[in-house]
Amino acid sequence: MTTQDISSRRPLPDGFLDDLRALLGDRVQTGDAIRLEHGRSESHFAPMPPDVVAFVESTAEVVAIVRLCGTAYVPIIPFGAGTSVEGNTLAVQGGLSLDLSRMTKIVAVNNEDFDCTVEAGVRREQLNEHLRDQGLFFPIDPGANATIGGMASTRASGTNAVRYGTMREAVLGLTVVAADGRVIRTAQRARKSSAGYDLTRLFVGSEGTLGIVTEVTLRLHAIPEAISAATCSFETIGGAVDTVVQSIQLGIPLARVELLDDMQIRAVNRWSNMDLPELTTLFFEFHGSERYVAEQVETVGELAAANGGGEFQWANLPEDRSRLWKARHEAYYAAVNIRPGAMGWATDVCVPISRLAQCITETKADLAASSVPATILGHVGDGNFHVVFAIDRESAEELQEVEGINARLVRRALAMDGTCTGEHGIGLGKQEWLVEELGEAVDLMRSVKRALDPGNLFNPGKIFALGAIEPDMPAGGAT
């Protein structure tokens, strides 16, 4: 596990808080509770609180704060809903947590063009509530009710990615505040363009290390005429994965297909008061016309039966579908609470789907020999899965054991032409694996970081360790 040197945290310069309060008034907060809230993670990382939290309400305010922090050499960590799991928002060097959660305007919805522009603090559930009466929806669903800006910054995906793609496909353009205070619009609303470098894709997934995203233009979709959801249990993981791979090979446009192993189903039954068979299970959702959905269901059902699957258990009423997917979205908490008081650690590898069954089966064997309770779940249609460990907070031995299992899992995925992170980002925890995965390409990434943020003030210590990026600033800080 990557550790960070926090000995280089500098106190805020004299007068900085006064200047900040002159801009934002009581939206500048330094209380212990609010700082801790902005300095801890959903996962296993130790808290690293910022020195101050600033709540902004406009792009203009972000520009003013970026310029103020640039002059004073104060680090800036963008913050949305705080749902990331790789320590992406922790204040490694202290500094200012820039909370964009009050930037909640839906700037424009262009029905005929199937797109919209929203401020960075808009949450995905808020957006879909606004779009529902217009027959549109935004499909990217990472589970948490994350902010759109945060989802763009971590290149989020989730349960619908097999049909609708990830934030990489969903984002048409961004408004970004650069390190020198310039406001950049990365693209127009056209569906295709070859105008220069693709700056949109550069900032999507950059985890706030290159600029502050303040507005996002998104691709939308029509709400399907018919939606059907179901679960199907399997005797083997291989049978479940083979069903998904064969469905994709036949061109069936599965809207959602999630895999939960027997341990995860046991946890879900307890946490969400479900009564699913405690076997490896697929959660399906099908979108389209009534006739087309029926055809999809029939074909997938035949494939499942041939691969050792049981009967489909249907959840077609909206309230039943909501209950089913709520249970899936809370699977992480269900897994961690197998062991009351435990600390969670979620892994995040992704492999080509032809290697998925092998990767999961070998991982399952590794977990069987472990003393730490763990479950497997994932977006099986993308080749992306997670192991969720429930670790004793006080046990250094368990943490070391899990680090070893995670290292074997990542190396297994890389050996299969996979990746160390399908959707969680690099953050603090996967910096060494990024180098192992991409090698010399990481040096090029560092060059981009130095060019766009020469002072290393945007979310320092994320993606690259602190010592890997030397800031262009006086040794003693601001002068």
Secondary structure in CASP SS format (residue, H / E / C, confidence):
PFRMAT SS
TARGET T0000
AUTHOR 0000-0000-0000
METHOD secondary structure of the structure
MODEL  1
M C 1.00
T C 1.00
T C 1.00
Q C 1.00
D C 1.00
I C 1.00
S C 1.00
S C 1.00
R C 1.00
R C 1.00
P C 1.00
L C 1.00
P C 1.00
D C 1.00
G C 1.00
F H 1.00
L H 1.00
D H 1.00
D H 1.00
L H 1.00
R H 1.00
A H 1.00
L H 1.00
L H 1.00
G H 1.00
D H 1.00
R H 1.00
V E 1.00
Q E 1.00
T C 1.00
G C 1.00
D H 1.00
A H 1.00
I H 1.00
R H 1.00
L H 1.00
E H 1.00
H C 1.00
G C 1.00
R C 1.00
S C 1.00
E C 1.00
S C 1.00
H C 1.00
F C 1.00
A C 1.00
P C 1.00
M C 1.00
P C 1.00
P C 1.00
D C 1.00
V E 1.00
V E 1.00
A E 1.00
F E 1.00
V C 1.00
E C 1.00
S C 1.00
T H 1.00
A H 1.00
E H 1.00
V H 1.00
V H 1.00
A H 1.00
I H 1.00
V H 1.00
R H 1.00
L H 1.00
C H 1.00
G H 1.00
T H 1.00
A H 1.00
Y C 1.00
V C 1.00
P C 1.00
I E 1.00
I E 1.00
P E 1.00
F E 1.00
G C 1.00
A C 1.00
G C 1.00
T C 1.00
S C 1.00
V C 1.00
E C 1.00
G C 1.00
N C 1.00
T C 1.00
L C 1.00
A C 1.00
V C 1.00
Q C 1.00
G C 1.00
G C 1.00
L E 1.00
S E 1.00
L E 1.00
D E 1.00
L C 1.00
S C 1.00
R C 1.00
M C 1.00
T C 1.00
K C 1.00
I E 1.00
V E 1.00
A E 1.00
V E 1.00
N E 1.00
N H 1.00
E H 1.00
D H 1.00
F C 1.00
D E 1.00
C E 1.00
T E 1.00
V E 1.00
E E 1.00
A C 1.00
G C 1.00
V C 1.00
R E 1.00
R H 1.00
E H 1.00
Q H 1.00
L H 1.00
N H 1.00
E H 1.00
H H 1.00
L H 1.00
R H 1.00
D H 1.00
Q H 1.00
G C 1.00
L E 1.00
F E 1.00
F C 1.00
P C 1.00
I C 1.00
D C 1.00
P C 1.00
G C 1.00
A C 1.00
N C 1.00
A C 1.00
T E 1.00
I H 1.00
G H 1.00
G H 1.00
M H 1.00
A H 1.00
S H 1.00
T H 1.00
R C 1.00
A C 1.00
S C 1.00
G C 1.00
T C 1.00
N C 1.00
A H 1.00
V H 1.00
R H 1.00
Y H 1.00
G C 1.00
T C 1.00
M H 1.00
R H 1.00
E H 1.00
A H 1.00
V E 1.00
L E 1.00
G E 1.00
L E 1.00
T E 1.00
V E 1.00
V E 1.00
A C 1.00
A C 1.00
D C 1.00
G C 1.00
R C 1.00
V E 1.00
I E 1.00
R E 1.00
T C 1.00
A C 1.00
Q C 1.00
R C 1.00
A C 1.00
R C 1.00
K C 1.00
S C 1.00
S C 1.00
A C 1.00
G C 1.00
Y C 1.00
D C 1.00
L H 1.00
T H 1.00
R H 1.00
L H 1.00
F H 1.00
V C 1.00
G C 1.00
S C 1.00
E C 1.00
G C 1.00
T C 1.00
L C 1.00
G C 1.00
I E 1.00
V E 1.00
T E 1.00
E E 1.00
V E 1.00
T E 1.00
L E 1.00
R E 1.00
L C 1.00
H E 1.00
A E 1.00
I C 1.00
P C 1.00
E C 1.00
A E 1.00
I E 1.00
S E 1.00
A E 1.00
A E 1.00
T E 1.00
C E 1.00
S E 1.00
F E 1.00
E C 1.00
T C 1.00
I H 1.00
G H 1.00
G H 1.00
A H 1.00
V H 1.00
D H 1.00
T H 1.00
V H 1.00
V H 1.00
Q H 1.00
S H 1.00
I H 1.00
Q H 1.00
L C 1.00
G C 1.00
I C 1.00
P C 1.00
L C 1.00
A C 1.00
R E 1.00
V E 1.00
E E 1.00
L E 1.00
L E 1.00
D C 1.00
D H 1.00
M H 1.00
Q H 1.00
I H 1.00
R H 1.00
A H 1.00
V H 1.00
N H 1.00
R H 1.00
W H 1.00
S H 1.00
N C 1.00
M C 1.00
D C 1.00
L C 1.00
P C 1.00
E C 1.00
L C 1.00
T E 1.00
T E 1.00
L E 1.00
F E 1.00
F E 1.00
E E 1.00
F E 1.00
H E 1.00
G E 1.00
S C 1.00
E H 1.00
R H 1.00
Y H 1.00
V H 1.00
A H 1.00
E H 1.00
Q H 1.00
V H 1.00
E H 1.00
T H 1.00
V H 1.00
G H 1.00
E H 1.00
L H 1.00
A H 1.00
A H 1.00
A H 1.00
N C 1.00
G C 1.00
G E 1.00
G C 1.00
E C 1.00
F C 1.00
Q E 1.00
W E 1.00
A C 1.00
N C 1.00
L C 1.00
P H 1.00
E H 1.00
D H 1.00
R H 1.00
S H 1.00
R H 1.00
L H 1.00
W H 1.00
K H 1.00
A H 1.00
R H 1.00
H H 1.00
E C 1.00
A H 1.00
Y H 1.00
Y H 1.00
A H 1.00
A H 1.00
V H 1.00
N C 1.00
I C 1.00
R C 1.00
P C 1.00
G C 1.00
A C 1.00
M E 1.00
G E 1.00
W E 1.00
A E 1.00
T C 1.00
D C 1.00
V E 1.00
C E 1.00
V C 1.00
P C 1.00
I H 1.00
S H 1.00
R H 1.00
L H 1.00
A H 1.00
Q H 1.00
C H 1.00
I H 1.00
T H 1.00
E H 1.00
T H 1.00
K H 1.00
A H 1.00
D H 1.00
L H 1.00
A H 1.00
A C 1.00
S C 1.00
S C 1.00
V C 1.00
P C 1.00
A E 1.00
T E 1.00
I E 1.00
L E 1.00
G E 1.00
H E 1.00
V H 1.00
G H 1.00
D H 1.00
G C 1.00
N E 1.00
F E 1.00
H E 1.00
V E 1.00
V E 1.00
F E 1.00
A E 1.00
I E 1.00
D C 1.00
R C 1.00
E C 1.00
S C 1.00
A H 1.00
E H 1.00
E H 1.00
L H 1.00
Q H 1.00
E H 1.00
V H 1.00
E H 1.00
G H 1.00
I H 1.00
N H 1.00
A H 1.00
R H 1.00
L H 1.00
V H 1.00
R H 1.00
R H 1.00
A H 1.00
L H 1.00
A H 1.00
M C 1.00
D C 1.00
G C 1.00
T E 1.00
C C 1.00
T C 1.00
G C 1.00
E C 1.00
H C 1.00
G C 1.00
I C 1.00
G C 1.00
L C 1.00
G C 1.00
K C 1.00
Q H 1.00
E H 1.00
W H 1.00
L H 1.00
V H 1.00
E H 1.00
E H 1.00
L H 1.00
G C 1.00
E H 1.00
A H 1.00
V H 1.00
D H 1.00
L H 1.00
M H 1.00
R H 1.00
S H 1.00
V H 1.00
K H 1.00
R H 1.00
A H 1.00
L H 1.00
D C 1.00
P C 1.00
G C 1.00
N C 1.00
L C 1.00
F E 1.00
N C 1.00
P C 1.00
G C 1.00
K C 1.00
I C 1.00
F C 1.00
A C 1.00
L H 1.00
G H 1.00
A H 1.00
I C 1.00
E C 1.00
P C 1.00
D C 1.00
M C 1.00
P C 1.00
A C 1.00
G C 1.00
G C 1.00
A C 1.00
T C 1.00
END
